[in-house]
Amino acid sequence: MTYLIDAWLDRPHPYLRILNRETGEVCAMLEEEALDELRDQGDLDLHELSSSEPIVLKELVRSLFLYCYARALRP
């Protein structure tokens, strides 16, 4: 399965979505609060989002999925 990162970060209410490239289904979504937390922790590098290196993007998608799952487990 391949993924597409759809990030709109320069808007009043930024968001980032991870989409299934084949179906367009949203697999994960991060909104303003989560993006701020990731940036504050140093876990979201805007340069990685614009990378064309497959290994960099693969690692970024993996990290974002892990963050989403960990966030969902919070009380």
All heavy atoms as a GROMACS GRO file, in nm:
protein
  617
    1MET      N    1   0.085  -0.117   0.000
    1MET     CA    2   0.000   0.000   0.000
    1MET      C    3   0.090   0.123   0.000
    1MET      O    4   0.188   0.130   0.071
    1MET     CB    5  -0.089  -0.002   0.125
    1MET     CG    6  -0.188   0.109   0.128
    1MET     SD    7  -0.299   0.107   0.271
    1MET     CE    8  -0.378  -0.050   0.253
    2THR      N    9   0.053   0.218  -0.082
    2THR     CA   10   0.129   0.343  -0.086
    2THR      C   11   0.043   0.457  -0.034
    2THR      O   12  -0.079   0.453  -0.043
    2THR     CB   13   0.178   0.375  -0.229
    2THR    OG1   14   0.065   0.382  -0.316
    2THR    CG2   15   0.274   0.269  -0.279
    3TYR      N   16   0.111   0.557   0.018
    3TYR     CA   17   0.043   0.668   0.083
    3TYR      C   18   0.082   0.801   0.019
    3TYR      O   19   0.189   0.813  -0.042
    3TYR     CB   20   0.077   0.672   0.232
    3TYR     CG   21   0.035   0.548   0.304
    3TYR    CD1   22   0.125   0.448   0.336
    3TYR    CD2   23  -0.098   0.529   0.340
    3TYR    CE1   24   0.085   0.334   0.401
    3TYR    CE2   25  -0.139   0.414   0.405
    3TYR     CZ   26  -0.046   0.317   0.435
    3TYR     OH   27  -0.087   0.203   0.500
    4LEU      N   28  -0.003   0.898   0.039
    4LEU     CA   29   0.019   1.034  -0.007
    4LEU      C   30   0.001   1.126   0.112
    4LEU      O   31  -0.097   1.112   0.186
    4LEU     CB   32  -0.083   1.067  -0.117
    4LEU     CG   33  -0.087   1.210  -0.168
    4LEU    CD1   34   0.039   1.240  -0.248
    4LEU    CD2   35  -0.210   1.230  -0.255
    5ILE      N   36   0.095   1.217   0.132
    5ILE     CA   37   0.083   1.314   0.240
    5ILE      C   38   0.021   1.441   0.181
    5ILE      O   39   0.075   1.500   0.088
    5ILE     CB   40   0.219   1.347   0.303
    5ILE    CG1   41   0.279   1.222   0.365
    5ILE    CG2   42   0.205   1.457   0.408
    5ILE    CD1   43   0.421   1.240   0.416
    6ASP      N   44  -0.093   1.479   0.234
    6ASP     CA   45  -0.165   1.599   0.192
    6ASP      C   46  -0.157   1.697   0.309
    6ASP      O   47  -0.228   1.682   0.407
    6ASP     CB   48  -0.310   1.562   0.161
    6ASP     CG   49  -0.396   1.682   0.124
    6ASP    OD1   50  -0.341   1.777   0.064
    6ASP    OD2   51  -0.516   1.680   0.154
    7ALA      N   52  -0.067   1.794   0.298
    7ALA     CA   53  -0.043   1.886   0.410
    7ALA      C   54  -0.077   2.029   0.368
    7ALA      O   55  -0.028   2.078   0.266
    7ALA     CB   56   0.102   1.878   0.454
    8TRP      N   57  -0.160   2.093   0.448
    8TRP     CA   58  -0.196   2.234   0.430
    8TRP      C   59  -0.159   2.305   0.560
    8TRP      O   60  -0.237   2.310   0.653
    8TRP     CB   61  -0.345   2.247   0.400
    8TRP     CG   62  -0.380   2.189   0.268
    8TRP    CD1   63  -0.411   2.059   0.241
    8TRP    CD2   64  -0.382   2.258   0.144
    8TRP    NE1   65  -0.434   2.043   0.107
    8TRP    CE2   66  -0.417   2.164   0.045
    8TRP    CE3   67  -0.358   2.389   0.106
    8TRP    CZ2   68  -0.429   2.197  -0.088
    8TRP    CZ3   69  -0.370   2.423  -0.028
    8TRP    CH2   70  -0.405   2.327  -0.123
    9LEU      N   71  -0.037   2.357   0.563
    9LEU     CA   72   0.016   2.410   0.687
    9LEU      C   73   0.014   2.562   0.695
    9LEU      O   74   0.031   2.618   0.803
    9LEU     CB   75   0.158   2.358   0.708
    9LEU     CG   76   0.171   2.206   0.706
    9LEU    CD1   77   0.317   2.165   0.718
    9LEU    CD2   78   0.087   2.142   0.813
   10ASP      N   79  -0.002   2.633   0.582
   10ASP     CA   80   0.001   2.780   0.586
   10ASP      C   81  -0.139   2.839   0.579
   10ASP      O   82  -0.160   2.936   0.509
   10ASP     CB   83   0.076   2.843   0.469
   10ASP     CG   84   0.181   2.761   0.406
   10ASP    OD1   85   0.210   2.656   0.457
   10ASP    OD2   86   0.234   2.805   0.304
   11ARG      N   87  -0.229   2.782   0.648
   11ARG     CA   88  -0.366   2.833   0.649
   11ARG      C   89  -0.408   2.858   0.793
   11ARG      O   90  -0.342   2.812   0.885
   11ARG     CB   91  -0.459   2.737   0.577
   11ARG     CG   92  -0.449   2.596   0.624
   11ARG     CD   93  -0.531   2.498   0.545
   11ARG     NE   94  -0.672   2.528   0.557
   11ARG     CZ   95  -0.764   2.482   0.476
   11ARG    NH1   96  -0.730   2.403   0.378
   11ARG    NH2   97  -0.890   2.513   0.492
   12PRO      N   98  -0.517   2.930   0.815
   12PRO     CA   99  -0.558   2.960   0.953
   12PRO      C  100  -0.577   2.836   1.040
   12PRO      O  101  -0.544   2.839   1.158
   12PRO     CB  102  -0.690   3.035   0.935
   12PRO     CG  103  -0.682   3.094   0.798
   12PRO     CD  104  -0.601   2.996   0.716
   13HIS      N  105  -0.627   2.728   0.985
   13HIS     CA  106  -0.644   2.603   1.060
   13HIS      C  107  -0.572   2.492   0.983
   13HIS      O  108  -0.634   2.420   0.904
   13HIS     CB  109  -0.792   2.570   1.078
   13HIS     CG  110  -0.867   2.676   1.150
   13HIS    ND1  111  -0.852   2.698   1.286
   13HIS    CD2  112  -0.952   2.772   1.107
   13HIS    CE1  113  -0.927   2.800   1.321
   13HIS    NE2  114  -0.988   2.847   1.214
   14PRO      N  115  -0.440   2.478   1.007
   14PRO     CA  116  -0.361   2.382   0.930
   14PRO      C  117  -0.401   2.238   0.959
   14PRO      O  118  -0.454   2.207   1.066
   14PRO     CB  119  -0.218   2.409   0.975
   14PRO     CG  120  -0.231   2.471   1.108
   14PRO     CD  121  -0.360   2.545   1.108
   15TYR      N  122  -0.376   2.152   0.862
   15TYR     CA  123  -0.398   2.009   0.883
   15TYR      C  124  -0.305   1.930   0.792
   15TYR      O  125  -0.250   1.983   0.696
   15TYR     CB  126  -0.545   1.970   0.861
   15TYR     CG  127  -0.592   1.980   0.718
   15TYR    CD1  128  -0.578   1.874   0.629
   15TYR    CD2  129  -0.655   2.096   0.673
   15TYR    CE1  130  -0.623   1.883   0.499
   15TYR    CE2  131  -0.700   2.105   0.543
   15TYR     CZ  132  -0.684   1.998   0.456
   15TYR     OH  133  -0.728   2.008   0.327
   16LEU      N  134  -0.289   1.806   0.826
   16LEU     CA  135  -0.210   1.712   0.749
   16LEU      C  136  -0.287   1.582   0.744
   16LEU      O  137  -0.335   1.535   0.847
   16LEU     CB  138  -0.073   1.692   0.815
   16LEU     CG  139   0.025   1.599   0.745
   16LEU    CD1  140   0.166   1.647   0.767
   16LEU    CD2  141   0.011   1.457   0.791
   17ARG      N  142  -0.301   1.527   0.625
   17ARG     CA  143  -0.370   1.399   0.609
   17ARG      C  144  -0.276   1.301   0.541
   17ARG      O  145  -0.196   1.340   0.457
   17ARG     CB  146  -0.495   1.414   0.522
   17ARG     CG  147  -0.595   1.509   0.575
   17ARG     CD  148  -0.721   1.517   0.492
   17ARG     NE  149  -0.691   1.545   0.352
   17ARG     CZ  150  -0.780   1.539   0.253
   17ARG    NH1  151  -0.905   1.506   0.280
   17ARG    NH2  152  -0.746   1.566   0.130
   18ILE      N  153  -0.290   1.176   0.578
   18ILE     CA  154  -0.222   1.068   0.507
   18ILE      C  155  -0.332   0.993   0.434
   18ILE      O  156  -0.427   0.944   0.495
   18ILE     CB  157  -0.147   0.975   0.604
   18ILE    CG1  158  -0.041   1.053   0.681
   18ILE    CG2  159  -0.084   0.860   0.526
   18ILE    CD1  160   0.029   0.973   0.788
   19LEU      N  161  -0.318   0.987   0.302
   19LEU     CA  162  -0.419   0.926   0.217
   19LEU      C  163  -0.367   0.797   0.154
   19LEU      O  164  -0.248   0.787   0.123
   19LEU     CB  165  -0.458   1.021   0.103
   19LEU     CG  166  -0.500   1.162   0.141
   19LEU    CD1  167  -0.516   1.247   0.015
   19LEU    CD2  168  -0.628   1.160   0.220
   20ASN      N  169  -0.456   0.701   0.135
   20ASN     CA  170  -0.424   0.583   0.056
   20ASN      C  171  -0.416   0.631  -0.088
   20ASN      O  172  -0.512   0.684  -0.143
   20ASN     CB  173  -0.534   0.478   0.072
   20ASN     CG  174  -0.510   0.355  -0.009
   20ASN    OD1  175  -0.472   0.361  -0.125
   20ASN    ND2  176  -0.534   0.241   0.052
   21ARG      N  177  -0.301   0.616  -0.150
   21ARG     CA  178  -0.278   0.669  -0.285
   21ARG      C  179  -0.373   0.607  -0.388
   21ARG      O  180  -0.417   0.673  -0.480
   21ARG     CB  181  -0.134   0.646  -0.328
   21ARG     CG  182  -0.100   0.711  -0.460
   21ARG     CD  183   0.043   0.689  -0.500
   21ARG     NE  184   0.138   0.758  -0.417
   21ARG     CZ  185   0.180   0.882  -0.436
   21ARG    NH1  186   0.131   0.954  -0.534
   21ARG    NH2  187   0.269   0.936  -0.355
   22GLU      N  188  -0.409   0.480  -0.370
   22GLU     CA  189  -0.493   0.412  -0.469
   22GLU      C  190  -0.641   0.449  -0.456
   22GLU      O  191  -0.711   0.462  -0.555
   22GLU     CB  192  -0.475   0.262  -0.458
   22GLU     CG  193  -0.340   0.216  -0.511
   22GLU     CD  194  -0.269   0.121  -0.417
   22GLU    OE1  195  -0.336   0.056  -0.336
   22GLU    OE2  196  -0.146   0.113  -0.427
   23THR      N  197  -0.691   0.464  -0.333
   23THR     CA  198  -0.834   0.486  -0.312
   23THR      C  199  -0.870   0.629  -0.273
   23THR      O  200  -0.986   0.668  -0.282
   23THR     CB  201  -0.887   0.394  -0.201
   23THR    OG1  202  -0.826   0.431  -0.078
   23THR    CG2  203  -0.860   0.248  -0.233
   24GLY      N  204  -0.771   0.706  -0.225
   24GLY     CA  205  -0.798   0.841  -0.178
   24GLY      C  206  -0.855   0.845  -0.036
   24GLY      O  207  -0.882   0.951   0.017
   25GLU      N  208  -0.869   0.727   0.026
   25GLU     CA  209  -0.922   0.719   0.161
   25GLU      C  210  -0.826   0.785   0.260
   25GLU      O  211  -0.705   0.769   0.252
   25GLU     CB  212  -0.941   0.572   0.200
   25GLU     CG  213  -0.987   0.551   0.342
   25GLU     CD  214  -0.991   0.404   0.380
   25GLU    OE1  215  -0.956   0.319   0.297
   25GLU    OE2  216  -1.027   0.377   0.495
   26VAL      N  217  -0.883   0.861   0.355
   26VAL     CA  218  -0.803   0.925   0.459
   26VAL      C  219  -0.767   0.818   0.563
   26VAL      O  220  -0.855   0.759   0.625
   26VAL     CB  221  -0.879   1.042   0.525
   26VAL    CG1  222  -0.797   1.100   0.640
   26VAL    CG2  223  -0.912   1.149   0.423
   27CYS      N  224  -0.639   0.794   0.580
   27CYS     CA  225  -0.591   0.694   0.677
   27CYS      C  226  -0.558   0.757   0.812
   27CYS      O  227  -0.567   0.690   0.914
   27CYS     CB  228  -0.468   0.624   0.622
   27CYS     SG  229  -0.494   0.541   0.465
   28ALA      N  230  -0.516   0.882   0.811
   28ALA     CA  231  -0.483   0.953   0.935
   28ALA      C  232  -0.497   1.103   0.909
   28ALA      O  233  -0.473   1.149   0.798
   28ALA     CB  234  -0.342   0.921   0.979
   29MET      N  235  -0.536   1.174   1.014
   29MET     CA  236  -0.549   1.320   1.001
   29MET      C  237  -0.497   1.386   1.127
   29MET      O  238  -0.529   1.344   1.238
   29MET     CB  239  -0.694   1.359   0.979
   29MET     CG  240  -0.714   1.507   0.972
   29MET     SD  241  -0.832   1.546   0.846
   29MET     CE  242  -0.839   1.722   0.862
   30LEU      N  243  -0.415   1.486   1.106
   30LEU     CA  244  -0.362   1.566   1.218
   30LEU      C  245  -0.405   1.710   1.197
   30LEU      O  246  -0.384   1.767   1.090
   30LEU     CB  247  -0.209   1.559   1.221
   30LEU     CG  248  -0.151   1.420   1.243
   30LEU    CD1  249  -0.003   1.419   1.212
   30LEU    CD2  250  -0.175   1.377   1.385
   31GLU      N  251  -0.464   1.768   1.300
   31GLU     CA  252  -0.510   1.906   1.292
   31GLU      C  253  -0.416   1.996   1.371
   31GLU      O  254  -0.312   1.952   1.420
   31GLU     CB  255  -0.655   1.915   1.336
   31GLU     CG  256  -0.745   1.840   1.239
   31GLU     CD  257  -0.892   1.848   1.272
   31GLU    OE1  258  -0.926   1.888   1.386
   31GLU    OE2  259  -0.973   1.814   1.185
   32GLU      N  260  -0.452   2.120   1.383
   32GLU     CA  261  -0.365   2.225   1.436
   32GLU      C  262  -0.297   2.189   1.568
   32GLU      O  263  -0.175   2.204   1.582
   32GLU     CB  264  -0.448   2.353   1.450
   32GLU     CG  265  -0.367   2.474   1.483
   32GLU     CD  266  -0.451   2.601   1.474
   32GLU    OE1  267  -0.574   2.594   1.455
   32GLU    OE2  268  -0.390   2.708   1.490
   33GLU      N  269  -0.374   2.143   1.664
   33GLU     CA  270  -0.317   2.112   1.797
   33GLU      C  271  -0.210   2.003   1.789
   33GLU      O  272  -0.103   2.015   1.847
   33GLU     CB  273  -0.430   2.069   1.891
   33GLU     CG  274  -0.383   2.041   2.032
   33GLU     CD  275  -0.499   1.994   2.120
   33GLU    OE1  276  -0.611   2.047   2.107
   33GLU    OE2  277  -0.473   1.905   2.202
   34ALA      N  278  -0.239   1.898   1.715
   34ALA     CA  279  -0.143   1.788   1.701
   34ALA      C  280  -0.019   1.832   1.624
   34ALA      O  281   0.094   1.794   1.660
   34ALA     CB  282  -0.210   1.670   1.630
   35LEU      N  283  -0.038   1.913   1.520
   35LEU     CA  284   0.076   1.961   1.443
   35LEU      C  285   0.166   2.051   1.528
   35LEU      O  286   0.289   2.042   1.521
   35LEU     CB  287   0.028   2.038   1.319
   35LEU     CG  288  -0.040   1.952   1.213
   35LEU    CD1  289  -0.105   2.040   1.108
   35LEU    CD2  290   0.057   1.855   1.151
   36ASP      N  291   0.104   2.136   1.612
   36ASP     CA  292   0.182   2.220   1.702
   36ASP      C  293   0.263   2.134   1.799
   36ASP      O  294   0.380   2.162   1.826
   36ASP     CB  295   0.092   2.315   1.780
   36ASP     CG  296   0.035   2.427   1.694
   36ASP    OD1  297   0.090   2.452   1.585
   36ASP    OD2  298  -0.065   2.488   1.737
   37GLU      N  299   0.200   2.030   1.852
   37GLU     CA  300   0.269   1.941   1.945
   37GLU      C  301   0.387   1.872   1.877
   37GLU      O  302   0.497   1.864   1.934
   37GLU     CB  303   0.171   1.837   1.998
   37GLU     CG  304   0.231   1.746   2.103
   37GLU     CD  305   0.127   1.649   2.159
   37GLU    OE1  306   0.010   1.687   2.176
   37GLU    OE2  307   0.167   1.534   2.184
   38LEU      N  308   0.367   1.824   1.756
   38LEU     CA  309   0.476   1.759   1.682
   38LEU      C  310   0.590   1.856   1.655
   38LEU      O  311   0.707   1.820   1.670
   38LEU     CB  312   0.424   1.704   1.549
   38LEU     CG  313   0.354   1.570   1.556
   38LEU    CD1  314   0.284   1.540   1.424
   38LEU    CD2  315   0.452   1.460   1.589
   39ARG      N  316   0.557   1.979   1.615
   39ARG     CA  317   0.662   2.079   1.590
   39ARG      C  318   0.737   2.111   1.718
   39ARG      O  319   0.860   2.122   1.717
   39ARG     CB  320   0.600   2.206   1.532
   39ARG     CG  321   0.584   2.199   1.384
   39ARG     CD  322   0.546   2.334   1.326
   39ARG     NE  323   0.431   2.309   1.239
   39ARG     CZ  324   0.316   2.373   1.244
   39ARG    NH1  325   0.297   2.469   1.327
   39ARG    NH2  326   0.220   2.341   1.162
   40ASP      N  327   0.664   2.128   1.830
   40ASP     CA  328   0.727   2.160   1.957
   40ASP      C  329   0.822   2.050   2.003
   40ASP      O  330   0.925   2.076   2.063
   40ASP     CB  331   0.622   2.185   2.066
   40ASP     CG  332   0.543   2.312   2.044
   40ASP    OD1  333   0.585   2.397   1.960
   40ASP    OD2  334   0.438   2.329   2.108
   41GLN      N  335   0.786   1.925   1.973
   41GLN     CA  336   0.871   1.810   2.010
   41GLN      C  337   0.986   1.791   1.913
   41GLN      O  338   1.075   1.710   1.937
   41GLN     CB  339   0.787   1.682   2.011
   41GLN     CG  340   0.684   1.676   2.117
   41GLN     CD  341   0.595   1.552   2.102
   41GLN    OE1  342   0.608   1.474   2.009
   41GLN    NE2  343   0.504   1.535   2.195
   42GLY      N  344   0.983   1.861   1.800
   42GLY     CA  345   1.086   1.845   1.698
   42GLY      C  346   1.063   1.724   1.610
   42GLY      O  347   1.154   1.680   1.539
   43ASP      N  348   0.942   1.669   1.613
   43ASP     CA  349   0.912   1.548   1.536
   43ASP      C  350   0.851   1.577   1.399
   43ASP      O  351   0.824   1.483   1.324
   43ASP     CB  352   0.816   1.457   1.614
   43ASP     CG  353   0.883   1.398   1.736
   43ASP    OD1  354   1.007   1.383   1.734
   43ASP    OD2  355   0.812   1.369   1.834
   44LEU      N  356   0.829   1.703   1.366
   44LEU     CA  357   0.777   1.738   1.235
   44LEU      C  358   0.871   1.838   1.172
   44LEU      O  359   0.880   1.952   1.215
   44LEU     CB  360   0.636   1.796   1.245
   44LEU     CG  361   0.571   1.834   1.112
   44LEU    CD1  362   0.553   1.711   1.023
   44LEU    CD2  363   0.436   1.900   1.135
   45ASP      N  364   0.943   1.793   1.073
   45ASP     CA  365   1.039   1.876   1.001
   45ASP      C  366   0.977   1.913   0.867
   45ASP      O  367   0.949   1.826   0.784
   45ASP     CB  368   1.169   1.800   0.981
   45ASP     CG  369   1.276   1.880   0.911
   45ASP    OD1  370   1.249   1.995   0.872
   45ASP    OD2  371   1.386   1.827   0.894
   46LEU      N  372   0.953   2.041   0.845
   46LEU     CA  373   0.889   2.085   0.722
   46LEU      C  374   0.972   2.052   0.599
   46LEU      O  375   0.917   2.033   0.490
   46LEU     CB  376   0.858   2.234   0.730
   46LEU     CG  377   0.765   2.276   0.844
   46LEU    CD1  378   0.740   2.425   0.841
   46LEU    CD2  379   0.636   2.198   0.839
   47HIS      N  380   1.104   2.041   0.614
   47HIS     CA  381   1.189   2.004   0.500
   47HIS      C  382   1.164   1.860   0.458
   47HIS      O  383   1.173   1.827   0.340
   47HIS     CB  384   1.336   2.026   0.534
   47HIS     CG  385   1.370   2.169   0.560
   47HIS    ND1  386   1.351   2.269   0.468
   47HIS    CD2  387   1.418   2.229   0.671
   47HIS    CE1  388   1.387   2.384   0.520
   47HIS    NE2  389   1.428   2.363   0.644
   48GLU      N  390   1.133   1.773   0.554
   48GLU     CA  391   1.103   1.634   0.520
   48GLU      C  392   0.977   1.624   0.436
   48GLU      O  393   0.967   1.540   0.348
   48GLU     CB  394   1.086   1.550   0.646
   48GLU     CG  395   1.215   1.524   0.720
   48GLU     CD  396   1.194   1.444   0.847
   48GLU    OE1  397   1.079   1.417   0.885
   48GLU    OE2  398   1.296   1.407   0.908
   49LEU      N  399   0.879   1.711   0.463
   49LEU     CA  400   0.754   1.708   0.386
   49LEU      C  401   0.776   1.740   0.239
   49LEU      O  402   0.702   1.694   0.154
   49LEU     CB  403   0.653   1.806   0.445
   49LEU     CG  404   0.588   1.765   0.575
   49LEU    CD1  405   0.506   1.879   0.631
   49LEU    CD2  406   0.501   1.643   0.556
   50SER      N  407   0.876   1.820   0.208
   50SER     CA  408   0.902   1.857   0.069
   50SER      C  409   1.009   1.769   0.004
   50SER      O  410   1.047   1.793  -0.110
   50SER     CB  411   0.939   2.004   0.060
   50SER     OG  412   1.056   2.030   0.134
   51SER      N  413   1.054   1.669   0.075
   51SER     CA  414   1.157   1.580   0.022
   51SER      C  415   1.102   1.493  -0.091
   51SER      O  416   0.984   1.458  -0.093
   51SER     CB  417   1.210   1.489   0.134
   51SER     OG  418   1.300   1.395   0.082
   52SER      N  419   1.189   1.458  -0.182
   52SER     CA  420   1.151   1.364  -0.288
   52SER      C  421   1.219   1.228  -0.266
   52SER      O  422   1.206   1.139  -0.349
   52SER     CB  423   1.188   1.421  -0.425
   52SER     OG  424   1.327   1.443  -0.431
   53GLU      N  425   1.289   1.214  -0.154
   53GLU     CA  426   1.357   1.089  -0.121
   53GLU      C  427   1.257   0.989  -0.064
   53GLU      O  428   1.198   1.014   0.043
   53GLU     CB  429   1.467   1.115  -0.017
   53GLU     CG  430   1.579   1.202  -0.066
   53GLU     CD  431   1.666   1.132  -0.169
   53GLU    OE1  432   1.685   1.009  -0.158
   53GLU    OE2  433   1.711   1.201  -0.262
   54PRO      N  434   1.236   0.876  -0.128
   54PRO     CA  435   1.138   0.777  -0.080
   54PRO      C  436   1.163   0.731   0.064
   54PRO      O  437   1.068   0.715   0.141
   54PRO     CB  438   1.151   0.661  -0.178
   54PRO     CG  439   1.210   0.721  -0.301
   54PRO     CD  440   1.296   0.835  -0.254
   55ILE      N  441   1.287   0.711   0.103
   55ILE     CA  442   1.317   0.662   0.238
   55ILE      C  443   1.279   0.766   0.343
   55ILE      O  444   1.230   0.731   0.450
   55ILE     CB  445   1.466   0.618   0.251
   55ILE    CG1  446   1.489   0.541   0.379
   55ILE    CG2  447   1.559   0.734   0.242
   55ILE    CD1  448   1.445   0.399   0.371
   56VAL      N  449   1.300   0.894   0.313
   56VAL     CA  450   1.264   1.002   0.405
   56VAL      C  451   1.113   1.007   0.421
   56VAL      O  452   1.060   1.016   0.533
   56VAL     CB  453   1.319   1.137   0.354
   56VAL    CG1  454   1.265   1.253   0.436
   56VAL    CG2  455   1.471   1.137   0.356
   57LEU      N  456   1.041   1.000   0.310
   57LEU     CA  457   0.895   1.006   0.316
   57LEU      C  458   0.836   0.884   0.383
   57LEU      O  459   0.740   0.894   0.459
   57LEU     CB  460   0.839   1.023   0.174
   57LEU     CG  461   0.875   1.156   0.108
   57LEU    CD1  462   0.832   1.156  -0.037
   57LEU    CD2  463   0.814   1.272   0.184
   58LYS      N  464   0.895   0.768   0.358
   58LYS     CA  465   0.847   0.645   0.422
   58LYS      C  466   0.861   0.654   0.574
   58LYS      O  467   0.770   0.619   0.648
   58LYS     CB  468   0.926   0.525   0.369
   58LYS     CG  469   0.881   0.393   0.424
   58LYS     CD  470   0.961   0.279   0.364
   58LYS     CE  471   0.918   0.146   0.422
   58LYS     NZ  472   0.991   0.034   0.364
   59GLU      N  473   0.974   0.704   0.620
   59GLU     CA  474   0.998   0.720   0.763
   59GLU      C  475   0.904   0.824   0.823
   59GLU      O  476   0.853   0.807   0.933
   59GLU     CB  477   1.144   0.757   0.789
   59GLU     CG  478   1.179   0.774   0.935
   59GLU     CD  479   1.159   0.648   1.018
   59GLU    OE1  480   1.167   0.537   0.962
   59GLU    OE2  481   1.136   0.662   1.139
   60LEU      N  482   0.878   0.931   0.749
   60LEU     CA  483   0.786   1.035   0.796
   60LEU      C  484   0.645   0.979   0.811
   60LEU      O  485   0.580   1.001   0.913
   60LEU     CB  486   0.787   1.154   0.699
   60LEU     CG  487   0.693   1.268   0.733
   60LEU    CD1  488   0.724   1.328   0.870
   60LEU    CD2  489   0.701   1.376   0.625
   61VAL      N  490   0.598   0.904   0.712
   61VAL     CA  491   0.465   0.844   0.720
   61VAL      C  492   0.457   0.748   0.839
   61VAL      O  493   0.361   0.750   0.915
   61VAL     CB  494   0.428   0.773   0.587
   61VAL    CG1  495   0.307   0.684   0.604
   61VAL    CG2  496   0.404   0.874   0.477
   62ARG      N  497   0.560   0.668   0.857
   62ARG     CA  498   0.564   0.574   0.970
   62ARG      C  499   0.555   0.649   1.102
   62ARG      O  500   0.476   0.614   1.191
   62ARG     CB  501   0.691   0.490   0.965
   62ARG     CG  502   0.695   0.379   1.069
   62ARG     CD  503   0.829   0.306   1.069
   62ARG     NE  504   0.935   0.384   1.130
   62ARG     CZ  505   0.949   0.401   1.263
   62ARG    NH1  506   0.865   0.345   1.346
   62ARG    NH2  507   1.047   0.471   1.312
   63SER      N  508   0.633   0.756   1.116
   63SER     CA  509   0.633   0.834   1.240
   63SER      C  510   0.497   0.900   1.265
   63SER      O  511   0.450   0.904   1.378
   63SER     CB  512   0.740   0.943   1.235
   63SER     OG  513   0.867   0.886   1.230
   64LEU      N  514   0.436   0.952   1.160
   64LEU     CA  515   0.305   1.016   1.175
   64LEU      C  516   0.198   0.916   1.214
   64LEU      O  517   0.113   0.944   1.299
   64LEU     CB  518   0.267   1.089   1.045
   64LEU     CG  519   0.352   1.212   1.012
   64LEU    CD1  520   0.321   1.261   0.871
   64LEU    CD2  521   0.332   1.321   1.114
   65PHE      N  522   0.202   0.796   1.155
   65PHE     CA  523   0.106   0.692   1.195
   65PHE      C  524   0.126   0.655   1.342
   65PHE      O  525   0.029   0.644   1.417
   65PHE     CB  526   0.122   0.566   1.109
   65PHE     CG  527   0.038   0.565   0.985
   65PHE    CD1  528   0.096   0.536   0.862
   65PHE    CD2  529  -0.098   0.590   0.988
   65PHE    CE1  530   0.020   0.533   0.747
   65PHE    CE2  531  -0.176   0.587   0.874
   65PHE     CZ  532  -0.117   0.559   0.752
   66LEU      N  533   0.249   0.636   1.384
   66LEU     CA  534   0.276   0.602   1.524
   66LEU      C  535   0.227   0.711   1.618
   66LEU      O  536   0.169   0.683   1.723
   66LEU     CB  537   0.426   0.576   1.545
   66LEU     CG  538   0.481   0.447   1.486
   66LEU    CD1  539   0.633   0.443   1.499
   66LEU    CD2  540   0.418   0.327   1.553
   67TYR      N  541   0.249   0.836   1.580
   67TYR     CA  542   0.203   0.948   1.662
   67TYR      C  543   0.050   0.945   1.673
   67TYR      O  544  -0.005   0.963   1.782
   67TYR     CB  545   0.250   1.080   1.603
   67TYR     CG  546   0.194   1.199   1.677
   67TYR    CD1  547   0.250   1.241   1.796
   67TYR    CD2  548   0.082   1.266   1.629
   67TYR    CE1  549   0.198   1.348   1.866
   67TYR    CE2  550   0.029   1.373   1.697
   67TYR     CZ  551   0.086   1.414   1.816
   67TYR     OH  552   0.032   1.518   1.885
   68CYS      N  553  -0.017   0.923   1.562
   68CYS     CA  554  -0.165   0.919   1.563
   68CYS      C  555  -0.216   0.807   1.653
   68CYS      O  556  -0.311   0.828   1.731
   68CYS     CB  557  -0.219   0.899   1.421
   68CYS     SG  558  -0.204   1.046   1.317
   69TYR      N  559  -0.155   0.691   1.645
   69TYR     CA  560  -0.198   0.578   1.729
   69TYR      C  561  -0.170   0.607   1.876
   69TYR      O  562  -0.254   0.579   1.962
   69TYR     CB  563  -0.130   0.448   1.687
   69TYR     CG  564  -0.168   0.402   1.548
   69TYR    CD1  565  -0.074   0.351   1.462
   69TYR    CD2  566  -0.299   0.413   1.502
   69TYR    CE1  567  -0.109   0.309   1.334
   69TYR    CE2  568  -0.334   0.373   1.373
   69TYR     CZ  569  -0.239   0.322   1.290
   69TYR     OH  570  -0.272   0.281   1.164
   70ALA      N  571  -0.055   0.663   1.906
   70ALA     CA  572  -0.022   0.695   2.046
   70ALA      C  573  -0.117   0.801   2.100
   70ALA      O  574  -0.160   0.794   2.214
   70ALA     CB  575   0.123   0.743   2.054
   71ARG      N  576  -0.149   0.898   2.018
   71ARG     CA  577  -0.241   1.005   2.060
   71ARG      C  578  -0.380   0.948   2.087
   71ARG      O  579  -0.448   0.991   2.181
   71ARG     CB  580  -0.245   1.112   1.952
   71ARG     CG  581  -0.316   1.236   1.990
   71ARG     CD  582  -0.299   1.341   1.880
   71ARG     NE  583  -0.385   1.453   1.900
   71ARG     CZ  584  -0.351   1.564   1.964
   71ARG    NH1  585  -0.230   1.575   2.013
   71ARG    NH2  586  -0.437   1.661   1.980
   72ALA      N  587  -0.423   0.852   2.007
   72ALA     CA  588  -0.555   0.791   2.025
   72ALA      C  589  -0.563   0.712   2.156
   72ALA      O  590  -0.672   0.695   2.212
   72ALA     CB  591  -0.587   0.701   1.908
   73LEU      N  592  -0.449   0.666   2.208
   73LEU     CA  593  -0.447   0.587   2.330
   73LEU      C  594  -0.442   0.672   2.456
   73LEU      O  595  -0.456   0.620   2.566
   73LEU     CB  596  -0.328   0.491   2.330
   73LEU     CG  597  -0.334   0.380   2.226
   73LEU    CD1  598  -0.203   0.302   2.224
   73LEU    CD2  599  -0.451   0.288   2.251
   74ARG      N  600  -0.424   0.802   2.440
   74ARG     CA  601  -0.418   0.890   2.558
   74ARG      C  602  -0.553   0.894   2.627
   74ARG      O  603  -0.657   0.891   2.562
   74ARG     CB  604  -0.382   1.033   2.516
   74ARG     CG  605  -0.240   1.047   2.471
   74ARG     CD  606  -0.213   1.193   2.438
   74ARG     NE  607  -0.083   1.208   2.377
   74ARG     CZ  608  -0.042   1.318   2.319
   74ARG    NH1  609  -0.122   1.426   2.315
   74ARG    NH2  610   0.078   1.326   2.265
   75PRO      N  611  -0.550   0.904   2.762
   75PRO     CA  612  -0.678   0.912   2.836
   75PRO      C  613  -0.749   1.044   2.813
   75PRO      O  614  -0.700   1.140   2.774
   75PRO     CB  615  -0.637   0.896   2.981
   75PRO     CG  616  -0.489   0.909   2.987
   75PRO     CD  617  -0.436   0.900   2.848
   0.00000   0.00000   0.00000
